[in-house]
Amino acid sequence: MQHGATAMPSVTDPATFEQRAQTFQMLPGETLAGILAAYDTVAKHTDDLIRTLPDLDASQPLPAAPWFESGVRWSARRVLLHLGAETSQHAGHADIIREAIDGTKSMG
């Protein structure tokens, strides 16, 4: 199992970027129940990971991506704040649809 930035594939390659983009779509054969079950699994894994953190100031380099500056590191604290902000930003409303239409980002 890979950890840290190496666990995330580089999205600088157009084919890899497209493959990653498809993870944000409900594809043929997928069900809402399956997607929610997968979300629950990731949430449990995230909770388990948080419980094992030695310190919220522990940091990791960010993976290579066009939206991150090269060499930037984020602390666990910043990642958790970002997860909370992103979840609250998109949960229960159509902000993600608006972003897809007009391209304007209200966060990050």
Rosetta silent file (secondary structure, phi, psi, omega in degrees, C-alpha in Angstrom):
SEQUENCE: MQHGATAMPSVTDPATFEQRAQTFQMLPGETLAGILAAYDTVAKHTDDLIRTLPDLDASQPLPAAPWFESGVRWSARRVLLHLGAETSQHAGHADIIREAIDGTKSMG
SCORE:     score description
SCORE:     0.000 S_00000001
   1 L     0.000  133.441  177.792    0.000    0.000    0.000 S_00000001
   2 L   -87.642  153.860 -179.662    1.287    3.434   -0.921 S_00000001
   3 L  -130.448  161.715  176.762    1.085    6.344    1.492 S_00000001
   4 H    66.064 -151.240 -175.873    1.239   10.128    1.215 S_00000001
   5 H   -62.467  -27.184 -179.269    1.492   11.857   -2.122 S_00000001
   6 H   -70.314  -15.905  178.666    2.615    8.637   -3.839 S_00000001
   7 H   -75.352  -16.902 -179.754   -0.823    7.105   -3.132 S_00000001
   8 L  -102.127  126.274  177.464   -2.385    9.602   -5.544 S_00000001
   9 L   -67.535  146.852  177.303   -1.742    9.148   -9.249 S_00000001
  10 L   -65.422  134.817  179.211   -0.364   12.194  -11.028 S_00000001
  11 L  -104.217   15.443  177.832   -3.110   14.013  -12.912 S_00000001
  12 L   -76.257  -19.431  174.551   -0.741   15.934  -15.134 S_00000001
  13 L   -82.306  126.348 -176.785   -1.229   13.235  -17.805 S_00000001
  14 H   -55.355  -37.957 -179.748   -4.481   13.963  -19.731 S_00000001
  15 H   -66.853  -41.447  178.561   -5.577   10.294  -19.733 S_00000001
  16 H   -67.383  -38.873  177.882   -5.082   10.004  -15.971 S_00000001
  17 H   -60.773  -44.489  179.481   -6.879   13.319  -15.458 S_00000001
  18 H   -63.946  -41.851  178.588   -9.872   12.042  -17.468 S_00000001
  19 H   -61.440  -42.385  178.075   -9.894    8.784  -15.523 S_00000001
  20 H   -65.812  -40.755  179.839   -9.913   10.745  -12.242 S_00000001
  21 H   -59.573  -34.234  179.882  -12.664   13.039  -13.537 S_00000001
  22 H   -67.069  -20.036  178.297  -14.857    9.987  -14.146 S_00000001
  23 L   -71.277  -10.923  177.779  -14.723    9.181  -10.422 S_00000001
  24 L   -97.593    8.746 -178.580  -16.915   12.263   -9.913 S_00000001
  25 L  -119.313  147.958  171.563  -19.631   10.874  -12.213 S_00000001
  26 L   -84.595  112.025 -173.794  -22.272    8.236  -11.677 S_00000001
  27 L   -92.233  160.637  177.004  -21.367    5.776  -14.412 S_00000001
  28 L   -53.702  135.995 -179.676  -23.569    3.167  -16.117 S_00000001
  29 L    92.723  -17.416  177.384  -24.041    0.182  -13.817 S_00000001
  30 L   -84.429  152.696  177.464  -23.472    2.183  -10.630 S_00000001
  31 L  -122.820  157.756  176.296  -26.282    2.671   -8.137 S_00000001
  32 H   -60.750  -41.229  179.030  -26.928    5.348   -5.551 S_00000001
  33 H   -60.238  -41.057  179.241  -26.860    2.651   -2.862 S_00000001
  34 H   -66.547  -40.817  179.536  -23.433    1.508   -4.076 S_00000001
  35 H   -66.178  -42.217  178.506  -22.054    5.030   -4.163 S_00000001
  36 H   -66.038  -36.733  177.081  -23.343    5.747   -0.642 S_00000001
  37 H   -65.052  -41.365  177.664  -21.846    2.462    0.611 S_00000001
  38 H   -63.926  -40.058  177.500  -18.487    3.400   -0.918 S_00000001
  39 H   -61.289  -43.897  178.390  -18.724    6.839    0.737 S_00000001
  40 H   -60.751  -40.197  179.055  -19.402    5.156    4.099 S_00000001
  41 H   -63.510  -45.510  179.180  -16.354    2.923    3.620 S_00000001
  42 H   -65.788  -39.875  178.937  -14.091    5.887    2.860 S_00000001
  43 H   -61.993  -42.134  178.147  -15.560    7.843    5.801 S_00000001
  44 H   -63.746  -43.342  178.303  -14.816    4.935    8.163 S_00000001
  45 H   -61.469  -41.461  178.417  -11.268    4.684    6.807 S_00000001
  46 H   -62.753  -45.150  178.048  -10.844    8.446    7.306 S_00000001
  47 H   -59.203  -44.309  179.273  -12.125    8.198   10.900 S_00000001
  48 H   -62.407  -42.098  179.518   -9.709    5.321   11.601 S_00000001
  49 H   -62.812  -43.704 -179.584   -6.824    7.297   10.094 S_00000001
  50 H   -60.896  -40.911 -179.837   -7.629   10.382   12.184 S_00000001
  51 H   -62.853  -25.654 -176.967   -7.642    8.281   15.363 S_00000001
  52 H   -95.268   -3.126 -179.845   -4.099    7.074   14.612 S_00000001
  53 L   -64.238  131.595  178.208   -2.565   10.476   13.852 S_00000001
  54 L   -73.401  -23.784 -171.718    0.235   11.242   16.281 S_00000001
  55 L  -167.861  136.195  178.784   -0.283   14.969   15.871 S_00000001
  56 L   -70.616  -11.016  176.183   -2.538   17.252   13.811 S_00000001
  57 L   -88.245   -4.698  175.478    0.568   19.174   12.774 S_00000001
  58 L   -57.622  138.424 -175.918    1.950   16.086   10.978 S_00000001
  59 E  -130.310  160.070  178.169    2.314   17.013    7.318 S_00000001
  60 E  -136.548  150.104  171.914    2.655   15.377    3.928 S_00000001
  61 E   -70.095  147.451  177.188    3.625   16.762    0.535 S_00000001
  62 L   -79.297  150.264  178.542    0.682   17.240   -1.792 S_00000001
  63 L   -68.416  158.703  177.613    0.503   15.100   -4.940 S_00000001
  64 L   -65.742  123.285  178.673    1.456   16.618   -8.281 S_00000001
  65 L  -159.672  148.528 -178.733   -1.625   18.347   -9.676 S_00000001
  66 L   -60.537  -22.514 -176.135   -2.246   21.514  -11.669 S_00000001
  67 L   -93.239   -1.191  175.666   -4.183   23.036   -8.762 S_00000001
  68 L  -112.583  142.490  172.133   -1.356   22.622   -6.179 S_00000001
  69 L   -69.858  147.552  179.788    1.873   24.590   -6.065 S_00000001
  70 L   -64.659  134.893  174.825    4.934   22.389   -6.449 S_00000001
  71 L    80.454    4.809 -177.955    6.467   21.241   -3.171 S_00000001
  72 L   -75.160  143.099  175.634    3.581   22.351   -0.941 S_00000001
  73 E  -119.226  143.679  174.050    2.888   20.401    2.249 S_00000001
  74 E  -119.751  140.775  175.227   -0.367   20.369    4.196 S_00000001
  75 E   -77.795  161.256  175.607   -0.731   19.469    7.843 S_00000001
  76 H   -58.313  -38.514  178.251   -3.333   16.930    8.929 S_00000001
  77 H   -57.985  -45.703 -179.400   -5.157   19.841   10.569 S_00000001
  78 H   -66.359  -39.753  178.290   -5.391   21.713    7.247 S_00000001
  79 H   -61.731  -44.767 -179.297   -6.565   18.592    5.410 S_00000001
  80 H   -64.791  -40.588  176.227   -9.322   17.994    7.980 S_00000001
  81 H   -63.391  -40.368  178.780  -10.452   21.619    7.796 S_00000001
  82 H   -64.220  -43.861  178.194  -10.451   21.369    3.989 S_00000001
  83 H   -59.984  -44.661  178.302  -12.527   18.153    4.074 S_00000001
  84 H   -62.927  -43.004 -179.621  -15.069   19.782    6.373 S_00000001
  85 H   -65.721  -43.606 -179.953  -15.246   22.924    4.246 S_00000001
  86 H   -65.044  -42.660  179.845  -15.612   20.967    0.987 S_00000001
  87 H   -62.781  -46.965 -179.343  -18.294   18.686    2.445 S_00000001
  88 H   -68.250  -31.982  179.755  -20.317   21.584    3.812 S_00000001
  89 H   -63.956  -39.937 -171.313  -19.822   23.547    0.591 S_00000001
  90 H  -103.495  -16.700 -174.891  -21.275   20.802   -1.594 S_00000001
  91 L   -73.500  130.761  170.035  -23.649   18.844    0.654 S_00000001
  92 L    77.032    9.175  177.296  -27.351   19.347    0.139 S_00000001
  93 L  -149.741  177.965 -170.635  -27.278   21.957   -2.614 S_00000001
  94 L   -97.901   23.410 -178.159  -26.472   22.436   -6.256 S_00000001
  95 H   -59.032  -40.230 -179.304  -23.187   24.314   -5.927 S_00000001
  96 H   -63.990  -34.193  177.217  -21.261   21.555   -7.698 S_00000001
  97 H   -68.059  -43.251  177.622  -23.686   21.767  -10.635 S_00000001
  98 H   -60.368  -43.000  178.274  -23.231   25.534  -10.827 S_00000001
  99 H   -59.529  -40.260 -179.704  -19.454   25.073  -10.801 S_00000001
 100 H   -66.130  -30.449 -178.485  -19.766   22.593  -13.676 S_00000001
 101 H   -81.235  -50.830 -173.068  -21.832   25.101  -15.663 S_00000001
 102 H  -103.406   -8.904  176.381  -19.995   28.374  -15.089 S_00000001
 103 L    76.465   -3.319 -178.744  -16.568   27.143  -13.967 S_00000001
 104 L   -80.530  130.054  178.532  -16.442   29.595  -11.066 S_00000001
 105 L  -102.699  133.245  177.922  -15.009   28.150   -7.862 S_00000001
 106 L   -95.665  -11.693  177.498  -16.091   29.588   -4.551 S_00000001
 107 L  -137.481  150.309  171.245  -13.435   27.667   -2.589 S_00000001
 108 L    55.872    0.000    0.000   -9.845   26.582   -3.211 S_00000001
